[in-house]
Amino acid sequence: MLACVIWWLVLRLVGAPVPCKPTLAEEVQVGDVVALVGPSRTILHLESQEPTRLNRERDCAIVTFGYEGLIVISCYEGTLNISTDGCSPRRCQPSQSITVRLGEDSVSASPLNIIASGGQEVRLCRNLNPIFRNTYIMYCNFGEVTVDTRECVTQPWPKFTPEVAPAKLYSFAISFRLSARMSE
C-alpha cells in the first residue's frame, strides 16, 4: 500500500510529458515570408529526438512556393521547436516548361538539366526557331523559369540576283546536299 502511495506521489509530482497538438503553431520565416506552421498531427514529448524517421516534417512550400526542402518540427513538454534550416531556394527542373515566342513561332522550352535558383543555362536560338542564330539564356528564379531571347537574330539567307541566281542556287543546293550527307 505504501508503495502505491509513493508511486502516486511520484507521478503526481513528475507528471506525464505534455504532447504538442496540431492546434499549436509557431511563426517561422522562409526567405522573406513569415507564416504560422505547426504539426499536422500530435507529436509526443521528445518524439523527434528518436531516430529521424519519427521527425515531423512539413514542406517549405507551405510557407512560400519559391523554396523547397523540409521544415522540421519537434516537441518538448508541449513547446514546439521548429527549424527551417532544410529550406533552400527552389531549383528549376527539366520537367518544367515555358512557352517562348521567337519570330512567328511559339514553342515550349525546358531546362536540359536542373538549374539552381539564381542560375542560368545558355541554349541555341535555333532550338526555338531554326531561322534564328546566336544564343538565348534560360534563367531560374526561385523555381520559376524565364528566358532572354534578345541575342537571337535571324540568319542571313543567300541573296539572289537575276543574272547569278541559277549559279548561286546551284552552289547553295550542292553545299546543302554535302552538309546533309556529312551529318548522316
C-alpha positions in Angstrom: 0.0 0.0 0.0 2.8 2.4 0.9 4.5 1.6 -2.4 1.3 2.6 -4.3 1.1 5.8 -2.4 4.7 6.6 -3.2 4.2 5.9 -6.9 1.1 8.0 -6.9 3.1 10.9 -5.4 6.0 10.5 -7.8 3.7 10.5 -10.8 1.8 13.5 -9.4 5.0 15.5 -8.9 6.7 14.5 -12.1 3.7 14.4 -14.3 3.3 12.9 -17.7 5.0 14.5 -20.7 3.0 17.1 -22.5 2.4 16.5 -26.2 2.2 19.1 -29.0 -1.2 19.1 -30.6 -1.9 20.2 -34.2 -3.6 23.3 -32.8 -0.2 24.7 -31.8 1.7 26.8 -34.3 4.8 29.0 -34.3 5.9 31.8 -36.6 8.6 30.7 -39.0 10.5 32.6 -41.7 11.4 31.1 -45.0 13.1 33.5 -47.3 11.3 36.8 -46.8 7.9 35.2 -45.9 6.7 34.7 -42.3 3.9 32.3 -41.6 2.4 30.2 -38.8 3.5 26.5 -39.0 2.5 23.6 -36.8 2.4 19.8 -36.8 -0.1 18.1 -38.9 -0.8 15.6 -36.1 0.0 15.3 -32.4 3.7 15.0 -31.6 4.6 13.2 -28.3 7.2 14.7 -25.9 10.7 14.1 -27.2 9.4 12.1 -30.1 11.6 14.0 -32.6 14.8 13.1 -30.6 14.3 9.5 -31.6 15.6 8.3 -35.0 15.0 10.7 -37.9 12.1 8.7 -39.3 9.9 9.9 -36.4 10.7 13.6 -37.0 7.6 15.6 -38.0 8.3 17.4 -41.2 6.4 19.9 -43.4 7.3 21.0 -46.9 8.9 24.5 -47.1 6.4 25.3 -49.9 3.6 25.6 -47.3 5.2 28.9 -46.4 6.3 30.1 -49.8 6.4 28.3 -53.2 9.9 29.7 -54.0 11.5 27.3 -51.5 12.0 23.6 -51.4 13.1 21.2 -48.6 11.6 20.4 -45.2 10.7 22.2 -42.1 11.5 20.0 -39.1 9.1 20.2 -36.1 9.9 18.8 -32.7 8.2 18.9 -29.3 9.5 19.4 -25.8 6.9 19.5 -23.0 4.2 21.0 -25.1 6.5 23.6 -26.7 7.2 23.4 -30.4 10.7 23.7 -31.7 10.8 24.4 -35.5 13.8 24.5 -37.8 13.7 25.9 -41.3 17.4 25.1 -41.9 16.3 22.5 -44.5 14.7 25.1 -46.7 16.5 26.4 -49.8 15.6 28.4 -52.9 13.6 26.2 -55.3 15.5 24.8 -58.3 14.1 24.6 -61.8 13.6 21.1 -63.1 13.8 19.7 -66.7 10.1 18.7 -66.3 9.2 22.4 -66.2 8.5 24.3 -69.4 7.8 27.8 -70.6 6.2 29.0 -73.8 8.6 31.2 -75.8 7.7 33.3 -78.9 10.6 33.8 -81.3 9.6 35.2 -84.7 6.3 33.7 -85.8 6.7 30.6 -83.7 5.7 29.9 -80.1 7.3 26.8 -78.7 7.8 25.1 -75.4 11.3 25.3 -73.8 12.5 23.3 -70.8 15.9 23.2 -69.0 18.2 20.4 -70.1 19.5 20.0 -66.5 18.4 21.1 -63.1 19.2 24.9 -62.7 19.8 26.2 -59.2 17.9 29.3 -58.2 19.8 32.3 -59.5 21.5 30.1 -62.1 21.2 30.0 -65.9 21.5 27.8 -68.9 22.7 29.0 -72.3 20.9 27.5 -75.3 21.0 27.9 -79.1 18.3 30.1 -80.6 17.8 27.7 -83.5 16.4 25.2 -81.0 13.4 27.5 -80.6 13.2 28.6 -84.2 15.5 27.3 -87.0 15.7 30.6 -88.8 17.4 32.3 -85.8 21.0 32.1 -84.7 23.1 33.0 -81.6 22.1 32.0 -78.1 19.4 32.7 -75.5 19.6 32.4 -71.8 17.2 30.4 -69.6 17.1 31.7 -66.0 15.8 30.1 -62.8 14.5 32.4 -60.1 13.0 30.6 -57.0 11.7 27.8 -59.2 10.3 30.0 -62.0 11.8 29.6 -65.5 12.3 32.7 -67.6 14.1 33.3 -70.9 16.0 36.2 -72.5 16.0 35.9 -76.3 17.3 39.5 -77.1 20.5 38.0 -78.6 18.6 35.8 -81.1 18.8 37.2 -84.6 17.5 35.9 -88.0 20.1 34.1 -90.1 21.1 35.8 -93.3 19.8 33.9 -96.4 21.7 33.9 -99.7 20.8 36.9 -101.9 19.8 36.0 -105.4 20.1 38.5 -108.3 18.6 37.6 -111.7 21.9 37.3 -113.6 23.6 35.0 -111.0 20.6 33.3 -109.5 21.0 29.9 -111.2 24.7 29.7 -110.3 24.1 30.7 -106.6 21.1 28.5 -106.3 23.1 25.6 -107.8 26.1 26.1 -105.4 23.7 26.5 -102.4 22.0 23.2 -103.3 25.3 21.4 -103.6 26.6 22.7 -100.3 23.2 21.8 -98.7 23.5 18.3 -100.1 27.1 17.9 -98.9 26.1 19.1 -95.4 23.2 16.7 -95.3 25.4 13.8 -96.3 28.2 14.7 -93.8 25.7 14.8 -90.9 24.4 11.3 -91.6 
